[in-house]
Amino acid sequence: MLFLKDISSLIGKEIGCGSERKCYIKALDPCRCLKISKRQNSDQTIREIKYFEFLQKRGIEASFIPKFYGAFETDDCIGYEQECFLIKENGGIYDDVLPFDRYILSKPNEIEKIKIELMALKSEMVNKPLLRALIFCTDCGRRYICNSGRSIYACQTRFDNIRANYVADCHSAGISATNIEPIIWNLVERLFKSTIASSKAQERIEPYQEQLSKLSESKNNFEMQRDKINKDAAKLFDTLLLIRDTNPTVFTSKMEDFNKMSTEANDYQKEIDIIESKKQAIQRRIKAIEEIKDIDITDESEKYDILHKVIEAIKIYSVKTNQKVFTVLFASGLEYNVLYNVNKPKFRIEYAFASDETITFNKKDKLLINKLYSSVRDILPDFSITAGNNDMFDNDVCGDYSFQEVWDLLEKYNKTEVLREWKPDYTKRTINRRSKK
């Protein structure tokens, strides 16, 4: 939850007041409102925040629920920001807004549509896709959602544009749930037996503990410098109070020195805050390793909970039409590349796993690849292979490679696997040829 020192600049016109909270138009955006409760009387607001965050985490969006833009707190209040439907004369942007009961009376046929949406939402929450809210768009940063009708994972922005008949401004790659889900589950199963398992947990934790130790040492040094400056500044300030009336010239000169000391102390404090943020991130990594090392992965019914405990984020990059790379970042800090290859000549889908310590996918280059000339794109390597190789290849295998070159290497060393195969249906080709004539 975001902490704000002062929210007075965000609050616009009051548009509602209840026994627990007040509702205001957001000062700079009449499309949004702020619902705010006093801390001592905020049960309803906290309950709603938890529910909205639950839906957001699961990637669930419904057209009949106002969009949730996040929660915030101050020393005295707790609240959240939400989509606002308000007519223009009350400060909103809409010509007309009807309460639900009047809307139903005016359009009785809409009841069935709402029932269908509610049933779809219920079905989505019960039969939740395994990777819901874990896949992030490499183009716009939003989460992927799974289209329940076609079982396709794709960016929320693309679905929104399709529904609104807009030209797509997000060019991320989608993928079938039946293709990506078993691959990611297979990866997690294997890592539990090797790097995530209890016997390997301490090996993963030790480097993080060393980083924590170094950060703590740096933090102590900065704190000593800050405290020394604050102590000297306090002495100088006491002296300034004594000479303020008797010697104003010296007072003005020394006041500048005092301000410089204050600025320097603030700079040290900023460094301390940055270090503390880094320490908290590392501590979360360690906690994640300790929590997931003893998970029992034999229970198929708990796949969803297990995946959401161990995986932090998945990103999908499209290299070519039939070639993709999934980068999987685990909560423990591990990162793996999954190479996905649709082998049409052999009528099968194949995949391979590679630790980022061995084969690094050049993500930054790929993020910019659509903005570069084709001649430049052709010479950009897709992957870099380390010299150490972690026993995956021979020691002389290192350097930059294209997707196909890495794939050929993985095949040579029997590192690729078949997800599924199919038999060609030549009857469809015959029908298509006839129809064209």
C-alpha positions in Angstrom: 0.0 0.0 0.0 1.4 3.4 -1.0 2.1 5.8 1.9 1.4 9.5 1.2 2.4 12.3 3.6 -0.3 14.7 2.3 -3.3 14.0 0.1 -4.9 17.5 0.2 -3.7 18.3 -3.3 -5.4 15.1 -4.7 -8.8 15.8 -3.1 -11.4 17.5 -5.2 -15.1 18.0 -4.7 -16.9 15.8 -2.2 -19.4 13.6 -4.0 -20.5 11.2 -1.3 -20.5 10.7 2.5 -21.3 7.6 4.6 -21.0 6.4 8.2 -17.4 5.2 7.5 -16.0 7.2 4.7 -16.2 10.1 2.3 -15.8 10.0 -1.5 -14.1 12.8 -3.5 -13.5 13.5 -7.2 -9.7 13.3 -7.8 -8.6 16.9 -8.3 -6.7 16.4 -11.5 -8.7 13.6 -13.1 -12.6 13.7 -13.0 -12.6 10.1 -14.4 -11.4 8.9 -11.0 -12.5 9.2 -7.4 -10.9 8.7 -3.9 -12.7 6.8 -1.2 -11.2 7.7 2.2 -11.8 6.4 5.7 -10.4 7.3 9.1 -8.0 4.6 10.4 -10.1 4.0 13.5 -13.2 3.3 11.3 -11.9 1.6 8.1 -13.1 -2.0 8.2 -15.2 -1.7 5.1 -12.5 0.1 3.1 -9.8 -2.4 4.1 -12.2 -5.3 3.2 -12.8 -3.8 -0.3 -9.1 -3.1 -0.9 -8.3 -6.7 -0.1 -11.0 -7.9 -2.5 -9.9 -5.6 -5.3 -6.2 -6.5 -4.9 -7.3 -10.2 -4.9 -9.0 -9.6 -8.3 -6.1 -7.6 -9.6 -3.6 -10.3 -8.6 -5.6 -13.0 -10.3 -5.9 -10.8 -13.4 -9.7 -10.7 -13.2 -11.4 -7.7 -14.8 -15.2 -7.3 -15.3 -16.9 -4.5 -17.2 -19.5 -4.0 -14.5 -16.9 -3.4 -11.7 -15.3 0.1 -11.7 -11.6 -0.1 -12.3 -9.4 -0.2 -9.2 -6.2 2.0 -9.4 -4.6 1.1 -6.1 -4.7 1.8 -2.4 -3.0 4.4 -0.2 -2.6 5.4 3.4 -1.6 8.4 5.5 -1.0 8.8 9.2 -4.7 9.3 9.7 -6.5 7.7 6.8 -6.8 4.7 4.5 -8.3 4.8 1.1 -8.2 3.8 -2.6 -8.6 5.2 -6.0 -11.3 4.0 -8.4 -13.0 4.7 -11.7 -15.7 7.3 -11.3 -19.0 7.6 -13.2 -20.4 11.1 -12.7 -22.4 13.5 -14.8 -20.9 16.8 -16.0 -23.0 19.1 -13.8 -21.6 17.3 -10.7 -18.0 17.5 -11.9 -17.7 14.4 -13.9 -17.3 13.8 -17.7 -20.5 11.9 -18.6 -23.7 13.4 -20.1 -25.9 10.8 -18.2 -25.4 8.2 -15.5 -28.1 5.9 -14.2 -28.2 4.0 -10.9 -28.4 0.2 -11.4 -32.1 -0.1 -10.6 -33.1 2.7 -13.0 -30.8 1.2 -15.7 -32.5 -2.2 -15.4 -35.9 -0.6 -15.6 -35.0 1.3 -18.7 -33.3 -1.6 -20.4 -34.8 -4.9 -19.1 -33.0 -6.9 -21.8 -29.7 -6.1 -20.2 -30.4 -8.4 -17.2 -29.5 -11.5 -19.2 -26.3 -9.9 -20.4 -25.3 -9.1 -16.8 -26.2 -12.6 -15.7 -24.0 -14.0 -18.4 -21.1 -11.8 -17.4 -21.5 -12.7 -13.7 -21.5 -16.4 -14.6 -18.4 -15.9 -16.8 -16.7 -14.1 -13.9 -17.6 -16.9 -11.5 -16.3 -19.5 -13.9 -13.1 -17.5 -14.4 -12.5 -17.3 -10.6 -13.3 -21.0 -10.1 -11.6 -22.5 -13.2 -8.6 -20.1 -13.1 -5.8 -20.5 -15.7 -2.6 -21.7 -14.1 -0.5 -18.7 -15.2 -3.0 -16.0 -14.5 -1.4 -12.7 -13.6 2.1 -14.2 -13.9 2.8 -13.2 -17.5 3.7 -9.6 -18.2 3.7 -7.8 -21.6 7.1 -6.9 -23.0 5.5 -4.1 -25.0 3.3 -2.1 -22.6 4.0 -3.8 -19.2 0.4 -4.9 -18.4 -0.4 -8.4 -17.3 -1.7 -11.0 -19.7 -5.2 -12.5 -19.3 -6.5 -15.8 -20.5 -9.4 -15.7 -23.0 -11.7 -18.3 -21.5 -13.3 -19.1 -24.9 -10.2 -19.8 -26.8 -7.8 -20.4 -23.9 -5.3 -17.9 -25.2 -2.9 -15.9 -23.0 -2.6 -12.4 -24.4 -2.0 -8.8 -23.1 -5.0 -7.1 -21.5 -4.4 -4.0 -23.8 -4.9 -6.1 -26.9 -8.2 -7.5 -25.6 -9.3 -4.0 -24.6 -8.6 -2.7 -28.1 -10.4 -5.6 -29.8 -13.5 -5.0 -27.6 -13.4 -1.3 -28.4 -12.7 -1.8 -32.1 -9.4 0.2 -31.8 -6.3 -0.4 -33.8 -3.9 -2.5 -31.6 -1.2 -0.3 -30.0 0.3 -3.3 -28.3 2.3 -5.8 -30.4 3.1 -8.5 -27.8 2.9 -12.2 -28.6 0.1 -14.4 -27.4 0.2 -18.1 -26.8 -2.2 -21.0 -26.2 -2.7 -22.1 -22.6 -2.4 -25.7 -23.7 1.1 -25.0 -25.0 2.7 -22.8 -22.3 1.1 -24.3 -19.1 2.6 -27.8 -19.3 6.0 -26.4 -20.3 6.2 -24.0 -17.3 4.9 -26.8 -14.9 7.6 -29.1 -16.3 10.2 -26.5 -15.6 9.1 -26.0 -12.0 9.0 -29.7 -11.3 12.6 -30.1 -12.5 13.9 -27.2 -10.6 12.4 -28.5 -7.4 14.4 -31.7 -7.9 17.6 -29.8 -8.6 18.1 -26.1 -7.6 14.9 -25.3 -5.6 14.9 -28.4 -3.4 15.8 -28.3 0.3 19.3 -29.7 -0.3 20.1 -26.8 -2.6 18.3 -24.0 -0.8 21.3 -23.0 1.4 23.5 -22.7 -1.7 21.0 -20.2 -3.1 20.8 -18.3 0.2 24.5 -17.8 0.9 25.3 -15.3 -2.0 22.3 -13.2 -0.8 23.6 -13.3 2.8 26.9 -12.0 1.6 25.2 -9.2 -0.3 23.2 -8.3 2.9 26.4 -8.2 4.9 28.1 -5.8 2.4 25.0 -3.6 2.2 24.8 -3.4 6.1 28.4 -2.4 6.2 27.8 0.4 3.7 24.7 1.5 5.5 26.6 1.7 8.8 29.2 3.9 7.2 26.7 6.3 5.7 24.8 6.5 9.0 28.0 7.4 10.8 28.7 10.2 8.3 25.1 11.4 8.5 25.1 11.4 12.3 28.5 13.3 12.5 27.2 16.0 10.1 23.9 16.3 12.0 25.8 16.6 15.3 28.1 19.3 13.9 25.1 21.1 12.4 23.2 21.0 15.7 26.2 22.7 17.4 26.5 25.3 14.7 22.8 26.0 14.9 23.0 26.6 18.7 25.8 29.1 18.1 23.8 30.8 15.4 20.9 31.4 17.8 23.3 33.2 20.1 24.7 35.5 17.5 21.6 36.1 15.4 20.8 39.5 17.0 24.3 40.7 17.9 26.1 39.8 14.6 23.7 39.4 11.7 26.5 39.4 9.0 28.2 36.4 10.5 24.8 34.8 11.2 23.9 35.0 7.4 27.3 33.6 6.3 27.2 30.7 8.8 23.6 30.0 8.0 24.7 29.1 4.4 27.2 26.6 5.9 24.4 25.2 8.0 22.2 24.7 4.9 25.0 23.0 3.1 25.5 20.6 6.0 21.7 19.9 6.1 21.8 19.1 2.3 24.8 16.8 2.7 23.1 15.0 5.6 19.9 14.5 3.4 22.1 13.1 0.6 23.5 10.5 3.0 20.0 9.7 4.1 18.9 9.1 0.5 21.8 6.6 0.1 20.7 4.9 3.3 17.1 4.6 2.0 18.3 3.1 -1.3 20.4 0.6 0.6 17.5 -0.3 2.8 15.3 -0.9 -0.2 18.0 -3.2 -1.7 18.2 -5.1 1.6 14.4 -5.6 1.7 14.4 -6.9 -1.8 17.2 -9.4 -1.0 15.4 -10.4 2.3 12.3 -11.2 0.2 14.4 -13.4 -2.0 15.8 -15.3 1.0 12.3 -15.6 2.5 11.0 -17.0 -0.8 13.7 -19.6 -1.0 13.0 -20.7 2.6 9.2 -20.8 2.0 9.2 -22.8 -1.2 12.0 -25.3 -0.4 9.6 -27.6 1.5 6.6 -27.4 -0.8 5.2 -30.8 -1.8 4.9 -30.8 -5.5 3.2 -34.2 -5.9 -0.3 -32.8 -5.5 -1.7 -31.9 -8.9 -4.7 -30.1 -7.5 -2.4 -27.5 -5.9 -0.6 -26.5 -9.2 -2.0 -23.0 -9.2 -0.9 -22.1 -5.7 2.6 -23.7 -6.2 3.2 -21.8 -9.4 2.2 -18.5 -7.8 4.4 -19.1 -4.8 7.6 -19.9 -6.8 7.3 -17.7 -10.0 7.6 -14.0 -9.8 7.1 -13.1 -13.5 7.1 -14.6 -17.0 7.7 -12.6 -20.2 7.1 -13.8 -23.7 9.3 -12.6 -26.6 8.5 -13.4 -30.2 11.8 -14.0 -32.2 10.1 -15.2 -35.4 6.6 -16.4 -36.3 7.1 -19.9 -34.9 9.9 -19.2 -32.4 9.4 -17.6 -29.0 11.4 -17.2 -25.8 9.8 -17.3 -22.3 11.9 -15.8 -19.6 10.8 -17.1 -16.2 11.9 -15.2 -13.1 11.5 -17.2 -9.9 10.8 -15.7 -6.5 14.2 -17.1 -5.3 16.0 -15.0 -7.9 16.6 -17.8 -10.5 16.0 -16.9 -14.1 15.4 -19.5 -16.9 14.9 -19.2 -20.6 12.5 -21.5 -22.3 13.0 -21.8 -26.1 9.7 -22.6 -27.9 9.9 -23.8 -31.4 7.0 -24.8 -33.7 8.6 -27.3 -36.1 6.1 -27.3 -39.0 8.2 -29.6 -41.3 8.1 -32.3 -38.6 4.6 -31.4 -37.4 5.4 -30.9 -33.7 6.0 -28.3 -31.0 9.4 -28.5 -29.2 10.9 -26.7 -26.3 14.1 -26.5 -24.3 15.2 -25.1 -20.9 18.4 -23.0 -20.3 19.5 -21.3 -17.1 20.2 -17.6 -17.6 23.6 -18.3 -16.0 24.4 -20.4 -19.1 22.4 -18.9 -21.9 21.4 -15.3 -21.6 18.6 -14.0 -23.8 19.5 -10.5 -24.9 16.2 -9.0 -23.7 17.1 -5.3 -24.0 18.0 -5.7 -27.7 14.8 -7.6 -28.3 12.7 -4.9 -26.7 14.0 -2.4 -29.2 14.2 -4.7 -32.2 11.0 -3.4 -33.8 12.5 0.1 -33.9 15.6 -0.9 -35.7 16.3 -1.3 -39.4 16.0 -4.9 -40.7 19.7 -4.8 -41.7 20.6 -4.1 -38.0 18.1 -6.7 -36.7 19.7 -9.4 -38.8 23.1 -9.1 -37.1 21.8 -8.8 -33.5 22.5 -12.0 -31.6 19.5 -13.6 -29.8 21.6 -15.2 -27.1 24.9 -15.0 -25.4 26.5 -18.2 -24.0 28.9 -17.9 -21.1 32.4 -19.5 -21.2 31.7 -21.5 -18.0 28.7 -23.3 -19.5 27.8 -25.1 -16.3 28.4 -28.5 -17.9 25.6 -27.9 -20.4 27.8 -27.8 -23.5 31.5 -28.4 -24.3 33.9 -25.8 -22.9 34.6 -24.3 -26.4 30.9 -23.4 -26.8 30.5 -19.6 -26.0 29.7 -16.3 -27.6 26.7 -14.9 -29.4 24.2 -16.9 -31.3 20.9 -16.6 -33.2 17.8 -18.5 -32.0 18.3 -21.2 -34.7 22.0 -21.7 -33.8 21.3 -22.1 -30.1 18.4 -24.5 -31.0 20.8 -26.6 -33.1 23.3 -26.7 -30.2 20.5 -27.8 -27.8 19.5 -30.5 -30.2 23.1 -31.7 -30.7 23.4 -32.2 -26.9 19.9 -33.8 -26.6 18.5 -30.8 -24.6 15.3 -30.3 -26.6 11.9 -32.0 -25.9 8.7 -32.5 -27.8 5.5 -31.0 -26.3 3.1 -32.5 -28.8 2.9 -33.9 -32.3 0.2 -34.0 -34.9 -0.6 -35.6 -38.2 -1.0 -33.4 -41.3 -4.5 -33.1 -42.7 -4.0 -33.0 -46.4 -7.8 -33.0 -47.1 -7.9 -29.3 -46.0 -5.2 -28.4 -48.5 -7.2 -30.1 -51.3 -10.4 -28.3 -50.4 -8.6 -24.9 -50.2 -7.1 -25.5 -53.7 -10.5 -26.3 -55.1 -12.1 -23.3 -53.5 -9.5 -20.9 -55.0 -10.2 -22.2 -58.5 
